[in-house]
Every structure is written in C-alpha cells, then in structure tokens.
Amino acid sequence: MRSEKEDNILTDRELSLMNAIAKVFPCAKNMLCRWHIQKNVLANCKKHFDDAHWKKFLATFAVIMYAPTIEVYDERVRDLKRDFMMYPTVLEYVDKTWLGPHKERFVCAWTDSVMHLGNYTTNRAEGHHNKLKKYLASSQCNFQNAWEKAHGLVEATITAIKCSFEKSLSTLQHSYKIPIFNNLVGVVSQDAMRYMEMELKKIHSINMECTTPCVCPLRHTHGLPCAHEIAPFKNKEEQLPLSLIHEHWKKLSFDKPKKDPTIAESMKANFDIFMERFSTYDEDHQRHLMRKMTEVIYPHSTSLTEPKVKAKVRG
C-alpha cells in the first residue's frame, strides 16, 4: 500500500464526489482530468469566439495548464487576461470555475509534485468503460449474461497485463544492453526502462555543473531517477541501483512472493563448507576468492568494462 503522502485520486469536476473524497481520504490529492476540463471549456466558451481567436484562446489555456512553475503560471495567466480582455464573460468563467478554485488540481506547477505515474486524464477508466459496453452489446441483457461478459472482460484484461509482465521479464531491447542498466533489466517494467533511457539521452544536453537545484518532475511524478540523478553513475561508469526505482515499476507479477525457509538453511550450510575449505587454501588462492566475492557483492567494483567501439578510419 502506498503511503498517504503519495496517494492521489483522479476524477472529473464532480463537486459532490470531490467533497466526499476530501472527507473520506483527507490526505489524498484529488487531481482533475485535463481532457474533461478542455471539454467543458469547449462547451462553454467557443460560442463567444470566431475561429481565429478561438484557436488562440485554446492554445493559451493549454500552455497555462502545462506551466512548470508558479511564476510561469502567473505570467501566462496575465498574458491570457491581456490578450482576451475583450471577452470578460470567458475570463470570468475560466477564473471562477477552473483557475481560481482548482488550479492546484490540474496545473503542472502543482501536480508535478504528486506521484501520479503519468496519469493526467481519466482516459484509462473511460476506455475500460467503453470496452465493457461493447462486451455487453445491449442494456437489456439479464444479470447472468451481464456477469459472464463482464467476467470475460476482466479475464482478458488480466491476461494482457500478464503478457506485459512477461515481456518486461524476458525481452531485452538492444538499447538497454549497456552497463548502467545491468541491475534493472528483467527486474523493472519496460515502461520504466523507456523513461530512464530518455533521461539518459538528456545528459548531454543539460548543464550538469549548474549549481541550481534539480527541478525535474520525474522523481516526484513517476518515482524514477531523472537525468541529474543518472549522470553521476554514468560518469563513474557504475550501474544504477535498484533502490532508485519506485516499487510500482518492480511489480511484475500478481503472485505474492513466498519465502522458502529452507533457502536460508541451505545457504548457511554451504557457507560453512566454504569457510572450512577457505581456511585450507594458500594465501594467493584466498586472495583470488576474495576478489571474486567482492565483484559479486559490489558489482560496480569489477574491472570488466564494455568494449569500446572501434572508430571507422576508412571511407
């Protein structure tokens, strides 16, 4: 179960539901679906504009939603009020319905500090709802037929999720065959690997010597290391530790892992045999075994490195 600090609930702007969430889950962050916000703005504001001004207004409102900081948000709101001051009804609606009471629920300047794993809209729930309606085919079916069809949909969804788990466990993309990802391949999901691969590519385009603190939202929103966190491991040619990855991305099975009590006993017996034999070896042999054990316990200490690609000097 995630901590209360990380919990968040994504909904439409249903005031009764939002009030209930505030009472039942007082520590949860109630985010609002951006797709429904744009849909409501479209329904209530388009009639006031001609085509040219309408497109500009939509673009301006969109950049407000994606403002990365509070300062940028305030600046973009001022631009909105200046550019569309001839539409007071629209500005009043946007301010009183959305920006005034709910900006903390959908503007990036606030939502980028919440663990939402990339969910900005309720499209996932809407998609499953639409799929369920297709499975049911009719609203007139009896309870047994409705249950059988809904159960079939749930089973198909579980199968698809298991397939994605197996893909993350067994599939190794060529771009992940680099030393820095050695601890993560086959342990975290492919989606997490894609995020980190993109961050790895950013290292060359950002100023790593800058003294200003990192403001990348990836750590807060997805629980994954950003380019600033990855850079030191890249520079030292070390592997990313698994501890940097949020538990969500390491869940690759529905089964709860079972502890085998015999494993610890057998390991202790084997370790006792090893220590007994270790004491009989000469000093050179002992030094060789210690070096091997160090490489196993501390993988980054190994002297093995990825072979360098030979530069093409011909052609």
Secondary structure, DSSP 8 states (H G I E B T S, - for coil): ---TTT-EEEE-S-HHHHHHHHHH-TTSEEEE-HHHHHHHHHHHHGGGS-HHHHHHHHHHHHHHHT-SSHHHHHHHHHHHHHHTTT-HHHHHHHIIIIIHHHHHHH-HHHHTTS--TT--SSHHHHHHHHHHHHHH--TT--HHHHHHHHHHHHHHHHHHHHHHHHHHHH---GGG-SGGGTTTTTTS-HHHHHHHHHHHHHGGGS-TT--S----SHHHHHS---HHHHHHHHHTT----GGGS-GGGG---SS-----HHHHHHHHHHHHHHHHHHTTS-HHHHHHHHHHHHHHH-GGG-S------------
